[in-house]
């Protein structure tokens, strides 16, 4: 009953640059159940570990299918739960998914929240470094909502920062978050990191992100989550642009 959807990540000029993997539950009686409803229950029960492993393997296989079908390779981003990240066999799980699918590690990015990384910073950095050794990217999700500092980014083996959508809701308000977004983008770029803004929903937000120098965006303005069969339409657009 679990299915995967894919939400486009695009450069600010509209070019498809990646796909975030999202999980939904198609319940036979209650219909579609969003992840914010059932994921906490899966975390509490411990089922999120097996679910997370299934998502990772299934997404890698799907991405490899698109490559084999002749579409331009596009990076997929998979969220990792706190329980899954805390397991000592996470690196083995990731390498196993890559080996089983044959997917190029450069086409996989794992998304971790600030709070997960900072829970046990030393152990987190060691695990993240091992993941990066595989050739897999790491993104800090919901950046700005946790308790890590911008300066701490220098020591983290990550390649992407995702600015939380709460900043965009306030970005055009008087005394809003525009200056802070610009600071995050500037410092991230100095560290060689790519910046993705989440929850982009209006042209006004897009223009402000352009002014801040943000690299990419994700949200309804760039495309809602779609089923795997609809991803072919997105990838086909890349072919026409070549």
C-alpha positions as a Markdown table, in Angstrom:
| # | Residue | x | y | z |
|---|---|---|---|---|
| 1 | Unk | 0.0 | 0.0 | 0.0 |
| 2 | Unk | 3.1 | 2.3 | 0.1 |
| 3 | Unk | 3.9 | 4.2 | -3.1 |
| 4 | Unk | 6.7 | 6.6 | -4.0 |
| 5 | Unk | 6.2 | 10.0 | -5.6 |
| 6 | Unk | 8.8 | 12.3 | -6.9 |
| 7 | Unk | 8.9 | 16.1 | -6.5 |
| 8 | Unk | 11.0 | 18.1 | -8.9 |
| 9 | Unk | 13.9 | 20.2 | -7.7 |
| 10 | Unk | 14.8 | 22.8 | -10.3 |
| 11 | Unk | 17.4 | 25.5 | -10.9 |
| 12 | Unk | 15.8 | 29.0 | -10.6 |
| 13 | Unk | 15.5 | 29.2 | -14.3 |
| 14 | Unk | 13.3 | 26.1 | -14.4 |
| 15 | Unk | 15.7 | 23.4 | -15.4 |
| 16 | Unk | 15.1 | 20.0 | -13.7 |
| 17 | Unk | 18.1 | 19.2 | -11.5 |
| 18 | Unk | 16.8 | 16.5 | -9.1 |
| 19 | Unk | 13.9 | 14.6 | -7.7 |
| 20 | Unk | 13.0 | 14.3 | -4.0 |
| 21 | Unk | 11.5 | 10.9 | -3.1 |
| 22 | Unk | 8.3 | 11.2 | -1.1 |
| 23 | Unk | 6.3 | 8.4 | 0.5 |
| 24 | Unk | 2.5 | 8.1 | 0.6 |
| 25 | Unk | 0.2 | 5.4 | 1.9 |
| 26 | Unk | -2.7 | 4.4 | -0.3 |
| 27 | Unk | -5.0 | 2.8 | 2.3 |
| 28 | Unk | -7.8 | 0.5 | 0.9 |
| 29 | Unk | -10.5 | 2.1 | 3.0 |
| 30 | Unk | -9.2 | 5.5 | 4.1 |
| 31 | Unk | -7.6 | 6.6 | 0.8 |
| 32 | Unk | -4.3 | 8.5 | 0.6 |
| 33 | Unk | -2.7 | 9.1 | 4.0 |
| 34 | Unk | 0.0 | 11.8 | 4.0 |
| 35 | Unk | 3.4 | 11.1 | 5.5 |
| 36 | Unk | 3.0 | 13.6 | 8.3 |
| 37 | Unk | 0.3 | 11.3 | 9.7 |
| 38 | Unk | 1.8 | 7.8 | 9.4 |
| 39 | Unk | 5.6 | 8.5 | 9.5 |
| 40 | Unk | 5.5 | 9.4 | 13.3 |
| 41 | Unk | 3.7 | 6.1 | 13.9 |
| 42 | Unk | 6.2 | 4.2 | 11.9 |
| 43 | Unk | 9.0 | 5.9 | 13.9 |
| 44 | Unk | 7.3 | 5.1 | 17.2 |
| 45 | Unk | 6.8 | 1.4 | 16.3 |
| 46 | Unk | 10.3 | 1.0 | 14.8 |
| 47 | Unk | 8.8 | 0.0 | 11.4 |
| 48 | Unk | 10.4 | 3.1 | 9.8 |
| 49 | Unk | 13.7 | 1.2 | 9.6 |
| 50 | Unk | 12.3 | -1.5 | 7.3 |
| 51 | Unk | 10.2 | 1.1 | 5.5 |
| 52 | Unk | 13.2 | 3.3 | 5.0 |
| 53 | Unk | 15.3 | 0.5 | 3.6 |
| 54 | Unk | 12.5 | -0.4 | 1.1 |
| 55 | Unk | 12.2 | 3.3 | 0.0 |
| 56 | Unk | 15.9 | 3.5 | -0.6 |
| 57 | Unk | 16.1 | 0.3 | -2.6 |
| 58 | Unk | 13.0 | 1.0 | -4.6 |
| 59 | Unk | 14.0 | 4.5 | -5.4 |
| 60 | Unk | 17.5 | 3.5 | -6.6 |
| 61 | Unk | 16.0 | 0.8 | -8.8 |
| 62 | Unk | 13.6 | 3.2 | -10.3 |
| 63 | Unk | 16.3 | 5.8 | -10.9 |
| 64 | Unk | 18.4 | 3.2 | -12.7 |
| 65 | Unk | 15.5 | 2.2 | -14.8 |
| 66 | Unk | 15.2 | 5.8 | -16.1 |
| 67 | Unk | 18.9 | 5.9 | -16.9 |
| 68 | Unk | 18.6 | 2.5 | -18.7 |
| 69 | Unk | 15.7 | 3.9 | -20.7 |
| 70 | Unk | 18.0 | 6.6 | -22.1 |
| 71 | Unk | 16.9 | 9.6 | -20.1 |
| 72 | Unk | 19.5 | 12.1 | -18.9 |
| 73 | Unk | 20.7 | 11.1 | -15.4 |
| 74 | Unk | 19.0 | 13.2 | -12.6 |
| 75 | Unk | 19.9 | 13.0 | -8.9 |
| 76 | Unk | 17.3 | 11.5 | -6.5 |
| 77 | Unk | 17.1 | 12.7 | -2.9 |
| 78 | Unk | 15.9 | 10.2 | -0.2 |
| 79 | Unk | 15.0 | 11.3 | 3.4 |
| 80 | Unk | 16.7 | 9.3 | 6.2 |
| 81 | Unk | 14.8 | 8.9 | 9.5 |
| 82 | Unk | 16.5 | 9.5 | 12.8 |
| 83 | Unk | 16.1 | 5.8 | 13.7 |
| 84 | Unk | 17.6 | 4.7 | 10.4 |
| 85 | Unk | 20.5 | 7.1 | 10.6 |
| 86 | Unk | 21.3 | 5.9 | 14.1 |
| 87 | Unk | 21.8 | 2.3 | 13.0 |
| 88 | Unk | 25.3 | 1.0 | 12.6 |
| 89 | Unk | 24.3 | -0.8 | 9.4 |
| 90 | Unk | 23.1 | 2.3 | 7.6 |
| 91 | Unk | 26.2 | 2.5 | 5.4 |
| 92 | Unk | 25.8 | -1.2 | 4.5 |
| 93 | Unk | 22.2 | -0.5 | 3.6 |
| 94 | Unk | 23.1 | 2.3 | 1.3 |
| 95 | Unk | 25.9 | 0.5 | -0.4 |
| 96 | Unk | 23.6 | -2.6 | -0.8 |
| 97 | Unk | 20.9 | -0.5 | -2.5 |
| 98 | Unk | 23.5 | 1.0 | -4.9 |
| 99 | Unk | 25.0 | -2.4 | -5.7 |
| 100 | Unk | 21.6 | -4.1 | -6.2 |
| 101 | Unk | 20.4 | -1.3 | -8.5 |
| 102 | Unk | 23.7 | -0.5 | -10.3 |
| 103 | Unk | 22.9 | 3.2 | -9.8 |
| 104 | Unk | 25.8 | 5.6 | -10.0 |
| 105 | Unk | 26.4 | 6.8 | -6.4 |
| 106 | Unk | 26.6 | 10.4 | -7.7 |
| 107 | Unk | 22.9 | 10.2 | -8.5 |
| 108 | Unk | 21.9 | 9.6 | -4.9 |
| 109 | Unk | 21.6 | 12.2 | -2.2 |
| 110 | Unk | 20.5 | 11.4 | 1.4 |
| 111 | Unk | 18.6 | 14.1 | 3.3 |
| 112 | Unk | 19.2 | 14.5 | 7.1 |
| 113 | Unk | 17.7 | 17.0 | 9.4 |
| 114 | Unk | 19.9 | 19.3 | 11.6 |
| 115 | Unk | 18.5 | 17.7 | 14.8 |
| 116 | Unk | 19.4 | 14.2 | 13.6 |
| 117 | Unk | 23.0 | 15.3 | 12.8 |
| 118 | Unk | 23.5 | 17.2 | 16.0 |
| 119 | Unk | 22.1 | 14.6 | 18.3 |
| 120 | Unk | 25.5 | 12.9 | 18.4 |
| 121 | Unk | 27.7 | 15.1 | 16.3 |
| 122 | Unk | 30.9 | 13.0 | 16.5 |
| 123 | Unk | 29.2 | 9.8 | 15.6 |
| 124 | Unk | 27.1 | 11.5 | 12.9 |
| 125 | Unk | 30.2 | 13.0 | 11.3 |
| 126 | Unk | 31.9 | 9.6 | 11.2 |
| 127 | Unk | 28.8 | 8.0 | 9.6 |
| 128 | Unk | 28.3 | 10.8 | 7.1 |
| 129 | Unk | 32.0 | 10.6 | 6.1 |
| 130 | Unk | 31.6 | 6.9 | 5.3 |
| 131 | Unk | 28.5 | 7.6 | 3.2 |
| 132 | Unk | 30.4 | 10.3 | 1.3 |
| 133 | Unk | 33.2 | 7.8 | 0.7 |
| 134 | Unk | 30.6 | 5.8 | -1.3 |
| 135 | Unk | 30.2 | 8.8 | -3.6 |
| 136 | Unk | 26.8 | 9.6 | -2.2 |
| 137 | Unk | 25.8 | 13.2 | -1.5 |
| 138 | Unk | 24.3 | 14.4 | 1.8 |
| 139 | Unk | 21.9 | 17.3 | 2.2 |
| 140 | Unk | 20.9 | 19.1 | 5.5 |
| 141 | Unk | 17.1 | 19.2 | 5.3 |
| 142 | Unk | 15.0 | 22.0 | 7.0 |
| 143 | Unk | 18.1 | 24.1 | 7.6 |
| 144 | Unk | 17.5 | 26.9 | 10.1 |
| 145 | Unk | 15.0 | 25.1 | 12.3 |
| 146 | Unk | 17.5 | 23.1 | 14.4 |
| 147 | Unk | 20.3 | 24.2 | 16.6 |
| 148 | Unk | 23.4 | 23.9 | 14.5 |
| 149 | Unk | 25.4 | 27.0 | 13.6 |
| 150 | Unk | 26.4 | 28.2 | 10.1 |
| 151 | Unk | 30.0 | 28.0 | 11.2 |
| 152 | Unk | 29.5 | 24.3 | 12.1 |
| 153 | Unk | 28.8 | 23.6 | 8.4 |
| 154 | Unk | 32.5 | 23.8 | 7.7 |
| 155 | Unk | 33.1 | 20.6 | 9.6 |
| 156 | Unk | 30.2 | 18.6 | 8.2 |
| 157 | Unk | 30.7 | 16.3 | 5.2 |
| 158 | Unk | 27.7 | 17.6 | 3.3 |
| 159 | Unk | 27.3 | 19.1 | -0.2 |
| 160 | Unk | 23.8 | 20.7 | 0.0 |
| 161 | Unk | 21.8 | 22.9 | 2.3 |
| 162 | Unk | 18.0 | 23.0 | 2.1 |
| 163 | Unk | 16.5 | 26.2 | 3.5 |
| 164 | Unk | 13.4 | 25.4 | 5.5 |
| 165 | Unk | 10.1 | 26.6 | 3.9 |
| 166 | Unk | 9.3 | 28.7 | 7.0 |
| 167 | Unk | 11.8 | 31.3 | 5.8 |
| 168 | Unk | 10.0 | 31.7 | 2.5 |
| 169 | Unk | 6.7 | 32.3 | 4.2 |
| 170 | Unk | 8.3 | 35.3 | 5.9 |
| 171 | Unk | 10.7 | 36.3 | 3.2 |
| 172 | Unk | 8.6 | 39.2 | 1.8 |
| 173 | Unk | 7.2 | 40.4 | 5.2 |
| 174 | Unk | 8.5 | 43.7 | 6.7 |
| 175 | Unk | 11.6 | 42.8 | 8.7 |
| 176 | Unk | 11.3 | 39.3 | 7.2 |
| 177 | Unk | 13.8 | 36.6 | 6.6 |
| 178 | Unk | 15.3 | 37.9 | 3.3 |
| 179 | Unk | 18.5 | 39.1 | 4.9 |
| 180 | Unk | 19.0 | 35.8 | 6.7 |
| 181 | Unk | 18.3 | 33.8 | 3.6 |
| 182 | Unk | 20.9 | 35.9 | 1.8 |
| 183 | Unk | 23.4 | 35.2 | 4.6 |
| 184 | Unk | 22.8 | 31.5 | 4.5 |
| 185 | Unk | 23.3 | 31.4 | 0.7 |
| 186 | Unk | 26.4 | 33.5 | 0.8 |
| 187 | Unk | 28.2 | 31.5 | 3.6 |
| 188 | Unk | 27.1 | 28.1 | 2.0 |
| 189 | Unk | 28.6 | 29.2 | -1.3 |
| 190 | Unk | 31.8 | 30.1 | 0.4 |
| 191 | Unk | 32.0 | 26.6 | 1.8 |
| 192 | Unk | 31.3 | 25.1 | -1.7 |
| 193 | Unk | 27.8 | 24.0 | -0.8 |
| 194 | Unk | 24.7 | 24.1 | -3.1 |
| 195 | Unk | 21.6 | 25.7 | -1.7 |
| 196 | Unk | 18.0 | 24.6 | -2.3 |
| 197 | Unk | 15.0 | 26.5 | -1.1 |
| 198 | Unk | 12.0 | 24.5 | 0.0 |
| 199 | Unk | 8.3 | 25.4 | -0.3 |
| 200 | Unk | 8.6 | 27.9 | -3.2 |
| 201 | Unk | 5.0 | 28.8 | -4.1 |
| 202 | Unk | 5.0 | 32.3 | -5.6 |
| 203 | Unk | 6.8 | 34.3 | -8.3 |
| 204 | Unk | 7.6 | 36.9 | -5.7 |
| 205 | Unk | 9.4 | 34.3 | -3.6 |
| 206 | Unk | 11.3 | 33.1 | -6.7 |
| 207 | Unk | 12.5 | 36.6 | -7.6 |
| 208 | Unk | 13.7 | 37.2 | -4.0 |
| 209 | Unk | 15.6 | 33.9 | -4.1 |
| 210 | Unk | 17.2 | 34.9 | -7.3 |
| 211 | Unk | 18.3 | 38.1 | -5.7 |
| 212 | Unk | 19.8 | 36.1 | -2.8 |
| 213 | Unk | 21.8 | 34.0 | -5.2 |
| 214 | Unk | 20.0 | 30.7 | -4.3 |
| 215 | Unk | 20.9 | 27.8 | -6.6 |
| 216 | Unk | 17.7 | 25.7 | -6.7 |
| 217 | Unk | 14.1 | 25.5 | -5.6 |
| 218 | Unk | 11.5 | 23.0 | -4.7 |
| 219 | Unk | 7.7 | 23.5 | -4.2 |
| 220 | Unk | 4.4 | 23.9 | -5.9 |
| 221 | Unk | 5.8 | 26.7 | -8.2 |
| 222 | Unk | 8.3 | 24.2 | -9.6 |
| 223 | Unk | 6.0 | 21.2 | -9.7 |
| 224 | Unk | 4.0 | 19.0 | -7.3 |
| 225 | Unk | 5.0 | 15.4 | -6.5 |
| 226 | Unk | 4.2 | 13.0 | -9.3 |
| 227 | Unk | 3.9 | 9.2 | -9.7 |
| 228 | Unk | 6.9 | 7.4 | -11.4 |
| 229 | Unk | 5.1 | 7.2 | -14.7 |
| 230 | Unk | 4.8 | 11.0 | -14.8 |
| 231 | Unk | 8.5 | 11.4 | -14.2 |
| 232 | Unk | 9.1 | 10.3 | -17.8 |
| 233 | Unk | 7.4 | 13.5 | -18.9 |
| 234 | Unk | 9.8 | 15.6 | -16.8 |
| 235 | Unk | 12.9 | 13.7 | -18.0 |
| 236 | Unk | 11.7 | 14.0 | -21.6 |
| 237 | Unk | 11.9 | 17.8 | -21.3 |
| 238 | Unk | 15.6 | 17.5 | -20.5 |
| 239 | Unk | 16.1 | 15.6 | -23.8 |
| 240 | Unk | 14.4 | 18.4 | -25.8 |
| 241 | Unk | 16.6 | 21.0 | -24.2 |
| 242 | Unk | 19.8 | 19.2 | -25.1 |
